[in-house]
């Protein structure tokens, strides 16, 4: 499988095809790595989750209902998104997948764009995509979450004044109001950030990790905005542990706690992917390390989610410009990972969320392709 290298930093190309090198790293090359072993080398994992896909009692997003600890995923194509992208944002509200921003695939790297689309899986043979109101500013690399009613994103790389390149980091925070198809500015972050994580828990937004302005360094800071109480400023919570701050990481909420998954140290040719997993307990304001992932990878910010009581991390980047189809699931009750059927293609920075009795994966590496994965045993 040939994968084109694409930097999300200061160089590289726009939309690319197989075998083209759009970055400054190792040129991409052939990637056949689906992770250690055959992709199903994990041991037995007990699983649960019985809430039927309704909002979780801990204040987090729906987790996909109940089921067994499957290791096989059956993938099938759905309707293509009208425009492919990479490093976009997205989440599910009301059974529909809302997607925002990412990179403009028609321009040289790297220009965030304002396009937004919603996927309705119930209409048409493979679902239908509909364009939403354009965003107020183009953004990629934003932390994204939902409270079950609206969608939020914070930080990221925003379009420059000429809309021909990106600014590495912003304080901006936005709410998309699903009911009115409108955007609303929220209180700024305390400082510029890009490629960090954003989650919603018990009426509060938590932002952590990412990179400082200009991609200067990884940032451990952790900030909280109390939406339920109408807060107008973010407050400080416990930072990520020393040496474990990272960017391009995934995140989930489960059973009243927040998890930071994978990610990378540094960026572009100087990056190092990590297998790290950490949990934050708001009751004690502490972070704790957990079991490493089977494969060190980043660029999974919007492709990590909770399904049937486990945390899923699909595809991602394993080195600068090298991508993987490896998919894995973590059981928080046993602190163990198991590898799953790989994604159909090696890719990175897609958007994946539970839907249709399984999970939908769309975009990534500038592709418009949309896939449905369902448990296969």
N, C-alpha and C positions, 0 to 999 in steps of 0.2 A: 504494500500500500504506500503510495507516494503522497507526501504531505508537504504543502508549500509553507515556508517559514514566513511568519508575519510578526514584526515587532509591533508592540502597542506603545512604543516609546517615541523615539525621535526619527525613525527611518522606516523604510518598508513601503510596500505598494498597497493599492486598493484591492479591488476584486481580482482574484488570481485563480488560475486553473492548476490542475495537477502538474507537478514537475517544475513549476515556476518558483523562483526564489524571490520573495518580496521583502526579505528582511536582511539584517546584517549579522546574523548569528552563524550557525554552522550550515546554513543552506537547506535545512529541513531534512531531506533525504528520505530513505525508506523507513517507515515505522511499522513494525509488526508486533510491538510489545503491547500485550493486553495485561501485563502485570506478571508477577511471579507465578510460575506453574501454568496450568491450563485455563485459568480464569474461574475455576470452581474448586480451588484447593483448600478451602476452609473447612473447619470441622462443624459439627452439629451446633445449631444456634436455636435456642428457644425464642419464640416470638409471640407477640400479642397485639393489642390495640383493638378496641371494640366499640369505638364511638361512631362508627358508620360514616365517617367523613364530615361530621358536624364540627363547628369550632371547638377546639380542645378546651377542657375545663381549666387549663392553666393560663388561658388568655392568648395562646398562640394560634397559628393557622390550623385548618383541618389537617389531619394526619393520614387520611386515606382509609380509615376503617380497620376492620379486623382481617385476620388471615393467618397463614402459616409461614414458617421461615424458608421460603423458597430460595433457590439459587439460580434457577433458570428463568430467563426473560425471553418472551416471544415478541419480536419487533415487527411492526408493520407500518407502511407509510400512510400519512394523512395528507390533507391539502397543503400545498406549499404556501408559505407566507408570501405576500406580494413582493416583498423586498428582503433579500438576505442581509445579515449584518453580523457583527461580532461585538462582544463586550456590552451588549444591551442589558436592559433591566426588565423584569416582569414578575407578575404574581397572579394568583387566581382569586377572583371575587365572584360570587354568585354562579359558580360553575363555568365561568369563562376565563380564558387566559389573556391578560392584558400585557402588552409588550411595548417598550419605550426605548428610543434613542439607539445608542450603539454607533458604530462607525459607518460613514457613507461609503458604500462599496464602489461608487463611480468616480471617486477622487483618489489621488495619491495619498498615502498614509500621512497623517491620520486626522480626519475631520469628523467630529461628532455631528450627528444630524438630529432633526426634531421630529422625525416621523414616529407615529405610534399606531399600533394595530391591535385589534382584539379578535381572538379566536373563539368561535362558538362551535363546540363539538357536536351539537345536536342537529345542526342544519346541514343539508348536502350530504353526499355519500361519505366524504372524509372530513366533514366540518367546513366552515367558511370563515374567511378572514374579512374584517371590515376596518377601514381606516378611521382613526379617531382624530380629534382636534390635535393639531401640531403642538408640540411642547413649546414652552416659552423660550427655552434655550436648549441647544443640542448638548447632550451629555453622554459620556460613556464611563465605565468604571465606577458607577455609583453603587453604594449600598442600598438595597431595596427590600421592602417588607410590606405587609398588609396587616391591618387590624380587623380584617374580615368585612369591612365596609368600604374603606378607601385604601389607596396605595401610596406609599411614601418612598422617596429616595433622598439620599444625603451624600454630600461630597461628590467626587468624581473628576473626570477630565472634561472641561466644558469647551465649547467652540470659542475661537478667538473673534476679535471684532470683524475680521474680514471673512469669517466662516470658511477659511481654507486650512486651518490647523487647529490644534488644541492647546489649552492652558492646563498645566499639570497640577491640578488641585483647586478646590473651591470650598467656601464655607456654606454654599447654598443648600437649602433643604426645601423640598417641594412635596405637596400633597396633590394627588389626582383624585378628584371627587367623581366616583364612578357614576353616581345618579345624575349628574349634570354635565358630564364630559368636559370638566373644567379643571384648571390648574390653580393652585393657591400657594403662595410663598409662605414658608414656615420660619420660625426663628433660626438664624444662622448657627452653624457649628462654631465653637470657640476659635477654631483655626482652620486653615485650608487643609483639605484631605482628599486623597484619591485612592481608589482600590481598597477601601475599607469595608466593614460589614455593618449592616443595620438590621435589627430585629425588633419586633413588637412583643412586649410581655406585660400583662396586667395593666394595660392602659399607659404604658411608658415605652418610648423609643430608646433603644440602646445602640450607640455607635462606637465601634472599637477597631483598632488595627488600621491598616492602610499605610500610605506614604505621605510624607510631608510635602509642602509646596515645592514644585520643581523636581519631584522624585528624589529629594535629598537623602532621606533615610526612612527606615521602617519606624512606625509610631505605635507605642504601647498604650496611648491614652484611651480612656473609656469614658464616654459622656452619656448622660441620661436626660431625656426631656419628658416631663410628666404631662402627657396629653390630657389625662383624665381630670387633672386639677387645673388645666388651662395655663400651664407654665409658659413663660415667654423667654426663658433662658435655660440652657443646658447646664447641668451640674456634673461634678466629677465623681466617678466611681472608681473602684480598684482597677489599676492598669493591668494589662497582660503581663505575665511573668517574665522576668529577665531572660533574654535570649529567645523568647517565644513570640515576640511581636512579629507580625508578617503582613504581607499584602496579597491581593488576589486570592483571598481565602473564602471558604464557604462558611455558612453559619445556619444553625437551626435552633428552635426553641422546643423543649420537651419536658413535661412534668415539672414546670416551674423553674427550669434552669436553661442557661444559654450555652451553646456549644460552638467553638471555633474549630474549623476543619480544614486541614491542609494549608495551602498557600505557599508563598515564596518569600525569601529574603532577597532584597535588592531588586534589580530590574534589568531587562534586556540582556545584553551579553554578560553582565555581571551577576545574574540571578542564580540563586540556589533554591530548588524546589524542596519542600519539606513534607514529611508524613505526619506532622504534629496534630494532636487532638487535645483540646482543653475544654473544661467545663467551668462556667461561672455560676455561683450560687448567690442570688441577690439577698437571701436571708442572712448570709454571713459576710457578704461583700468580698468573696475570695474566689480565686482561680485555682484549679487543680489539674495537673496533667493526667491524661488517660492513655490508653493503648494507641500506638502508632498505626497509621493506615498501612495496608499491604504495599502500597506504591506511593512514593513521594510525588505530589503533583499540586499544581495551582491552576489558576484560571478556571475555577469551579464556583465562582461567587453565586451565580444564579442557577447552578445545576446541582445544588445540594438541598435535600428536603427530607421530611419525615413521611414514611409510608408504612403502615401496619406495625408501628412500634419500633421501627428501625430507621437509621439515618442512611440515606443513599447519596453517593458522590459519583456522578457519571462523567466519563471522559476527562479531558483536561490536558494541561501542558506538563511534560516531564523533563524538559530542558528548553533552553531558549530556541524557539522555532521548531520544537519536536513535540508531537501530540500523540495521545493515546486513546484507545477505545475502552480501556480498562474501566470496569464499574465494580463498586464494592458497597457493602452494607455493614453497618455497625449496630450491634445490640447493646444498648446502654445498661441492661441488667446484668450482662456477663462480661462487659468491657472487652468484647471480641469483635473482630472484623471477619467477613467472609467475602470472597470474590464471586462475582456473578457472571452471567453471559455478557460478553463485551457489547458495547454499543456497535451499531452496524458499520460505523466509520470512525477513524481516529480524528478527533476534533477537539476544540477548546472554546471556552467562553460562550456556551449556549445557554438556553433558558429551559429549565425542566421543573415541572410541578405535577403533583398528583391530580389525575382526572380519569374519567371513563373506566373506573375499576383498575387502573394502573397508573401510568404517568406519561405525560406528553413532553417531548424534547423538541425544541425548535431553534433555528438559527445556529450560530457558532461558525467560526472560520468563514464568515461571509455567505454561508449557505442559506437558502430560503426553505430547505427541507424541514418537514415536520414529521415526527415519528411518535407512535404509540407503543409503549412497552407494557406488557401484562405478565403477571406471574404464570410461569409454565411448569411449576413443580419443584 
